[in-house]
Amino acid sequence: MLAKRLSTLINDSGLTVSAEQQAQLVELVRMLDKWNKAYNLTSVRDPMDMLEKHILDSIVVGPHLQGRRFIDVGTGPGLPGLPLAICNPDKEFVLLDSLGKRIRFIRQVIHSLGLTNVTAVESRVEAYQPDPGFDVVLSRAFASLEDMLTWCAHLPTAEGHFLALKGQLDAEELAAIPAGFEVMNTVALKVPGLDAQRHLVQVKKVD
């Protein structure tokens, strides 16, 4: 059931996801469902709903990823980082969260699925000092744009940028970004099966 539904959603999205990757995404949902009963990792309870609200909602960002090194800040149970890493094995992902149970779950997924392009880090974002920096700093349901940019300003390379996954665009939130940053682009995302607005906000540092 899950595999068939996922295949339909991916066909509707126009994305290219191999059979092996689809099988890994289904296994990710099964693990999330199992762990969720004990650790309350997500408010989404139904695995079928997870396909749309977590998996598709994450992988539709894939075509907008530029570069090789990515960090998903406030990743929660690995969203969007784990689905994106499964679908983009040529890119490297660091998944950062301050909550130990989330990071333990992500490490179990990495081990179970044999993912070689994901590193899970338990840390507050302000305390994490990477070297080198990242091409893209990702966030989904993490914080306001203002807070994200303030807390994560040290994470991208000089040429890197930020991608924030948002629902409806909030003009006040966009206008409130700190000095030294500029909104480069906003993109409306279509998530099959999801009857809600989704947007991607791309921000860069400016001198």
PyMOL commands that set and color helices and strands:
alter all, ss='L'
color gray80, all
select helices_A, chain A and resi 2-13+19-39+47-59+62-64+81-87+100-113+125-127+145-152+171-175
alter helices_A, ss='H'
color red, helices_A
select strands_A, chain A and resi 69-73+92-97+118-122+134-140+156-166+181-189+198-205
alter strands_A, ss='S'
color yellow, strands_A
deselect
rebuild
show_as cartoon
